């Protein structure tokens, strides 16, 4: 009895596997549909996109919120000249530009 149960379970597993692999793939093509009217989307989306952008606010302003580069400036100011090491230069199109003018 135990042997017949194993055989029947194995048979069911093989039938299920064969049935699933025999079915055709049910995938569809991916199609890009733009949302913005600027890029060919529906013109009726324009007012919705504008109101969404206005609700988000103006965003971060540049200027006062720029990153603090004082550590970088200090590190670059100590390069070359003072300890007998030659000042490094950058060469662009054959023109030498000192890194610490």
C-alpha positions as CSV (number, residue, x, y, z in Angstrom):
1,X,0.0,0.0,0.0
2,X,2.8,2.4,0.9
3,X,4.5,1.7,-2.5
4,X,1.3,2.5,-4.4
5,X,0.8,5.8,-2.6
6,X,4.4,6.8,-3.5
7,X,3.8,5.8,-7.1
8,X,0.5,7.7,-7.3
9,X,2.0,10.8,-5.7
10,X,4.9,10.7,-8.1
11,X,2.6,10.2,-11.0
12,X,0.5,13.2,-10.0
13,X,3.7,15.3,-9.6
14,X,4.9,14.4,-13.1
15,X,1.5,15.1,-14.6
16,X,1.3,18.5,-13.0
17,X,4.8,19.3,-14.1
18,X,4.1,18.2,-17.6
19,X,0.8,20.1,-17.8
20,X,2.5,23.3,-16.6
21,X,5.4,23.1,-19.0
22,X,3.1,22.3,-21.9
23,X,1.1,25.6,-21.5
24,X,2.0,28.5,-23.7
25,X,3.6,31.5,-22.1
26,X,1.1,34.1,-21.0
27,X,3.4,37.1,-21.3
28,X,2.6,40.3,-23.2
29,X,4.8,42.9,-24.8
30,X,5.9,45.8,-22.7
31,X,4.8,49.1,-24.2
32,X,6.0,52.4,-23.0
33,X,3.2,55.0,-22.8
34,X,4.4,58.5,-21.8
35,X,2.4,60.3,-19.1
36,X,3.7,63.8,-19.8
37,X,2.1,65.7,-22.7
38,X,5.5,67.1,-23.5
39,X,6.7,63.6,-24.5
40,X,3.6,62.5,-26.4
41,X,1.4,61.6,-23.5
42,X,-2.3,62.4,-23.1
43,X,-2.8,66.2,-23.2
44,X,-5.5,65.9,-20.4
45,X,-2.7,64.9,-18.0
46,X,-1.1,68.3,-18.2
47,X,-3.2,70.0,-15.5
48,X,-2.9,67.1,-13.1
49,X,0.9,67.0,-13.5
50,X,1.1,70.8,-13.0
51,X,-1.0,70.7,-9.8
52,X,1.1,67.8,-8.5
53,X,4.3,69.8,-9.1
54,X,2.9,72.9,-7.5
55,X,1.8,70.9,-4.4
56,X,5.4,69.6,-3.9
57,X,6.7,73.2,-3.5
58,X,9.7,75.0,-4.9
59,X,12.2,72.5,-3.7
60,X,15.7,73.2,-2.4
61,X,17.1,76.6,-3.4
62,X,20.7,76.7,-4.5
63,X,23.2,79.2,-3.0
64,X,22.9,79.2,0.8
65,X,22.4,75.4,0.9
66,X,25.6,74.6,-0.9
67,X,27.9,72.0,0.6
68,X,30.7,73.0,3.0
69,X,34.0,72.6,1.2
70,X,36.2,74.2,3.9
71,X,37.9,70.9,4.6
72,X,38.7,70.4,0.9
73,X,40.1,73.9,0.6
74,X,42.3,73.3,3.6
75,X,43.6,70.0,2.2
76,X,44.4,71.6,-1.1
77,X,46.1,74.6,0.4
78,X,48.8,72.4,2.0
79,X,49.8,70.8,-1.3
80,X,53.4,71.4,-2.5
81,X,55.8,74.2,-2.1
82,X,56.3,74.3,1.7
83,X,58.0,70.9,2.3
84,X,60.3,70.8,-0.7
85,X,57.8,68.8,-2.9
86,X,57.1,70.3,-6.3
87,X,53.7,71.9,-6.8
88,X,51.5,69.5,-8.7
89,X,50.1,70.7,-12.0
90,X,47.2,69.7,-14.3
91,X,47.8,69.6,-18.0
92,X,44.8,70.4,-20.2
93,X,45.4,70.5,-24.0
94,X,49.1,71.0,-23.5
95,X,48.7,73.9,-21.1
96,X,50.0,73.5,-17.5
97,X,47.6,74.8,-14.9
98,X,48.9,74.9,-11.2
99,X,46.6,73.2,-8.7
100,X,47.4,75.8,-6.1
101,X,47.8,79.1,-7.8
